Amino acid sequence: MLRSIWLLGVYVAFIALGTQAPFVLTLGYVWVDTFSPQLVSYIILNDIPVAMIMGALAVGAYLLLDRRAVPHLRAITVIQLILAVWITLTSLWALFPEVAWGKWDWAFKTLLFSAFIPFVIRSRVQIEAFLQVYMLSLAANLIPYGGKMLLSGGGYGRDYGLVAGNSGLSEGSTLAAVSVMTIPFYLFLRRHSILAPKSVLVRQLYTGLAILAGLTTLATFERTGLVGLLTLGGALLLKSRRKVLTLIVGLIMAGLTTFVTSGAWTSRISTIGQYQTEASAYARILVWKWTLGFVQSYPLGGGFGTYLADRIEFQDDSVRMGVAFHSVYFELLGEQGWPGLAMFLSLAGFSLYGLQRSIRQARAYPELVWYRDLCSTLQVSLVILLVCGSFIGIAFQPMFHYLFALSASVAEYVRRVASGTSNELVGGRRPTLALATWRDRSQSSLTR
């Protein structure tokens, strides 16, 4: 009961603060969408459409109270909107309409709200607040899993997280990928946070969250997690100025990982190279081959749930039907066809290129070292998801599209700095501002 009352208080607090600073309502939606308080509450929140209410309030508050410094419409936002229209069209001709419209309901909302985020998240404080809320909401899933790893050693297919099940962050491979993705963000916040108090304790908190994220990855016993950790190590080595030291530290960490993990973990991970005899890995390869054949007849895709039509034949003559795609790219190809895959790859390409371009632009401002580090962090985390996404079907889950949206926000931030329209101190000066309205003044302490 106390937990339910506390969660209700947090929900109401987001709404109350949003009356003074409308962008807080967007943070509230991110919290609801990630933490899912309705799933762990026993009163009130579990009986009302908490996400719909918070989302409607966020959009409404922006339209009525916060339409200032409207950002340039970027390719990322446009593509997300086009993709939202496209998944609606493919659902009209879907092979399994009932399944398709069920997935469309949440995928469409994810795309629309992600496209909305750059309009609201504009200043440094807003960008960090978004990261803080998103990363701490994810931590609610990492802390119990990583903690239980220390106590029991983890295990494949176990429900150690905040909620049980086999979807979203409750699914082992997805949780493993997201856990690795969060590590660069926790390290970034440890170094550059301006919202958290400057203290040794806070820095240790972020370090602890990064360690717990790594432990959670190991505790899932998922091979996707290992792929993610290797990708993280490679990205850090590539970006590091002290490559030899980074390589040595990486080798030491790999050795410690082998030492502290159990024989069961080693046995599970070792099957990564035995795809022809390991059933789940071989099934993925077969369903990918089926998908390539399917799109020859359905180049525009078969709509959400197309995998239910597959028929996979194994070498021992056994047959399985309805095998999931287990890959972002084949999920998009089978369900949304070549156009859907092209749009997703364009989102990834524009995001990575835009972040690199933003890093180059920010070099003219020595005070923006935090910004350059953030862009690098976004690049690394996005690459981790793109690599891990080769083995899990998470194309329309928020983790991808929130990073795409944040890439658009940070690109707009440096454009405003370069054009002199930012209201933040850069290079020891503040650009000239137009006369602020009462609403601007009431929010200045939260948005600057």
Secondary structure, DSSP 8 states (H G I E B T S, - for coil): -HHHHHHHHHHHHHHHHHTTSTHHHHHHHHHHHHH-GGGT-SSSGGGS-HHHHHHHHHHHHHHHH---S-----HHHHHHHHHHHHHHHHHHT-SSHHHHHHHHHHHHHHHHHHHHHHHH--SHHHHHHHHHHHHHHHHHHHHHHHHHHHHH---TT---SSS-SSSGGGSHHHHHHHHHHHHHHHHHHHHH-SSS--SHHHHHHHHHHHHHHHHHHHHTT-HHHHHHHHHHHHHHHHH-S-HHHHHHHHHHHHHHHHHHS-HHHHHHHHGGG-TTTSHHHHHHHHHHHHHHHHHHH-TT---TTGGGG-EEE-TTS-EEES----SHHHHHHHHHHHHHHHHHHHHHHHHHHHHHHHHHHHTT-GGGHHHHHHHHHHHHHHHHHHHHTTSS--TTSHHHHHHHHHHHHHHHHHHHHHHT---S-BTTB--------HHHHHHHHHH-
